[in-house]
C-alpha cells in the first residue's frame, strides 16, 4: 500500500463512521486516555465504526513502534501436564493417574533448552501444571539447572499462579521469593493466569485459581523488583465486552504505576476439549470480527502505556494473526514452539515453525521482520529479501514425545 493510501485511510474511515464514534477515535489519535465509557462504546462497534477502529489502531501502532513486526526465537517447554487446579477452560491439565499424564526431568528440560539455543533461540518459556506433590523449591532448582547449563539463555518462566504456589510451598514472603528467583536467573515472568481480571468471571472459569487481586499483587511486586512481565487476557468464552475494557484499563493503570509490562497478548479461547464449552457454559471461541475488535481496542486503550501488542499464532492461526497485525498488533509470538497443541495453528504434534517462515509471513503483508530479545531490544532487522522461496516449507523437526516420562507420584 502506498504511503498516501495509508495516510488517507484513517480520515476516510472516520468520516464514514457515526459521529460519537468519530469523536472517541479522534480523542485517541490526539493522545487522550479513553474512559471506560468510551472503551465500552469501541468494544461493541460494528460495520463502518469497526473499520474506523481498525484503521485508527493501525495508525497508532505505526506512530508508536513503526512498521517492523518483531518476534523472539524461543521454545516453550511444559515440564508437566499434571494439575490439580481444574480450570474449566483448560484442555491441557491432567490428573496424576491419567494415561497421558507426563513429567519431564531437569535433564530433559535442559536438553530441550540447549537444543533450542543451538537452533538460534534466545529465550525459553517454562510453565507447567501444578502437581500436589511439587517440592517447594522446584522452580528455583529448575532455574538453576537451566542457567548453569546455558548462562546466556533468557528464562521467561512461571506464571503468577506458579509464583503463588511456590510462595505457598516454601512459606517465604512474596518479595523474598521473587528476589530469590531473580537471583537464580529468572529473567521475566509470563503474565498468564490472568484470564479476565474480575473475580465474578474467574469464579466461573476456575474457582481454585488465584483471585484477581493476588495476580495484581504478584505482578506489581515483580515489576518493583525489576522483573519485567508480559500481560494477557483470555477472550471468547463467557466474558462480555465490558469485561475486556475493565481488564485492559486495569493493566493500563498498573503500567502507569510500574512500567514493567513488556507487551500485551490477547489470547483467544480454544474451546475444544474443555469442560466450559462441553457443558454449554461458553461460546466456541471468538469469531473473526471479535479477534480484530479485541486487538484494535487494546491498541487504542493502551496507547501511551504498553507499546507492544502481540498476536498468539498458536491460538489464532497464521491467517487471523496477519489480519490482527494490520489492526494494531506489532509482534508475533515466538518461533520453535513446543508441541504446537492448537488446531488453529495448522501444525501437528512435534512440528516447529522456523524463523524463515515467520519472516516470509511478515513480508506477505508488506511489513519488515525484526528479531528481538525478550525485552524488545532489536537483534536484527531483515530489510532485504531472503529465503522466501523455501521459507513456506522450512520447519524444524525437534524431538518431543519420545523423551517424555509417564507421571508418577512424587516426580516433583
Rosetta blueprint (number, residue, H / E / L):
1 X L
2 X L
3 X H
4 X H
5 X H
6 X H
7 X H
8 X H
9 X H
10 X H
11 X H
12 X H
13 X H
14 X H
15 X H
16 X H
17 X L
18 X L
19 X H
20 X H
21 X H
22 X H
23 X H
24 X H
25 X H
26 X H
27 X H
28 X H
29 X H
30 X L
31 X L
32 X L
33 X L
34 X L
35 X L
36 X H
37 X H
38 X H
39 X H
40 X H
41 X H
42 X H
43 X H
44 X L
45 X L
46 X L
47 X H
48 X H
49 X H
50 X H
51 X H
52 X H
53 X H
54 X H
55 X H
56 X H
57 X H
58 X H
59 X H
60 X H
61 X H
62 X H
63 X H
64 X H
65 X H
66 X L
67 X L
68 X E
69 X E
70 X E
71 X E
72 X L
73 X E
74 X E
75 X E
76 X E
77 X E
78 X E
79 X L
80 X E
81 X L
82 X E
83 X L
84 X L
85 X L
86 X L
87 X L
88 X L
89 X L
90 X L
91 X L
92 X L
93 X L
94 X E
95 X L
96 X L
97 X L
98 X L
99 X L
100 X L
101 X L
102 X E
103 X E
104 X L
105 X L
106 X H
107 X H
108 X H
109 X H
110 X H
111 X H
112 X H
113 X H
114 X H
115 X H
116 X H
117 X H
118 X H
119 X L
120 X L
121 X L
122 X L
123 X E
124 X E
125 X E
126 X E
127 X E
128 X L
129 X L
130 X L
131 X L
132 X L
133 X L
134 X L
135 X L
136 X L
137 X L
138 X H
139 X H
140 X H
141 X H
142 X H
143 X H
144 X H
145 X H
146 X H
147 X H
148 X H
149 X H
150 X L
151 X L
152 X L
153 X L
154 X E
155 X E
156 X E
157 X E
158 X L
159 X L
160 X H
161 X H
162 X H
163 X H
164 X H
165 X H
166 X H
167 X H
168 X H
169 X H
170 X H
171 X L
172 X L
173 X L
174 X H
175 X H
176 X H
177 X H
178 X H
179 X H
180 X H
181 X H
182 X H
183 X H
184 X L
185 X L
186 X E
187 X E
188 X E
189 X E
190 X L
191 X L
192 X L
193 X L
194 X L
195 X L
196 X L
197 X L
198 X L
199 X H
200 X H
201 X H
202 X H
203 X H
204 X H
205 X H
206 X L
207 X L
208 X L
209 X L
210 X L
211 X L
212 X H
213 X H
214 X H
215 X H
216 X H
217 X H
218 X H
219 X H
220 X H
221 X H
222 X H
223 X H
224 X H
225 X L
226 X L
227 X L
228 X E
229 X E
230 X E
231 X E
232 X E
233 X E
234 X E
235 X E
236 X L
237 X L
238 X L
239 X L
240 X L
241 X H
242 X H
243 X H
244 X H
245 X H
246 X H
247 X H
248 X H
249 X H
250 X H
251 X H
252 X H
253 X H
254 X H
255 X H
256 X H
257 X H
258 X H
259 X L
260 X L
261 X E
262 X E
263 X E
264 X E
265 X E
266 X E
267 X E
268 X E
269 X L
270 X L
271 X L
272 X L
273 X L
274 X L
275 X H
276 X H
277 X H
278 X H
279 X L
280 X L
281 X L
282 X L
283 X L
284 X L
285 X L
286 X L
287 X L
288 X H
289 X H
290 X H
291 X H
292 X H
293 X H
294 X H
295 X H
296 X H
297 X H
298 X H
299 X H
300 X H
301 X H
302 X L
303 X L
304 X L
305 X L
306 X L
307 X L
308 X L
309 X E
310 X E
311 X E
312 X L
313 X H
314 X H
315 X H
316 X H
317 X H
318 X H
319 X H
320 X H
321 X H
322 X H
323 X H
324 X H
325 X L
326 X L
327 X L
328 X L
329 X L
330 X L
331 X E
332 X E
333 X L
334 X L
335 X E
336 X L
337 X L
338 X L
339 X L
340 X L
341 X L
342 X L
343 X H
344 X H
345 X H
346 X L
347 X L
348 X L
349 X L
350 X L
351 X E
352 X E
353 X E
354 X L
355 X H
356 X H
357 X H
358 X H
359 X H
360 X H
361 X H
362 X H
363 X H
364 X L
365 X L
366 X L
367 X L
368 X E
369 X E
370 X E
371 X E
372 X E
373 X L
374 X L
375 X L
376 X L
377 X L
378 X E
379 X E
380 X E
381 X E
382 X E
383 X L
384 X L
385 X L
386 X L
387 X L
388 X H
389 X H
390 X H
391 X H
392 X L
393 X L
394 X L
395 X E
396 X E
397 X E
398 X L
399 X L
400 X L
401 X H
402 X H
403 X H
404 X L
405 X E
406 X E
407 X L
408 X L
409 X L
410 X L
411 X L
412 X L
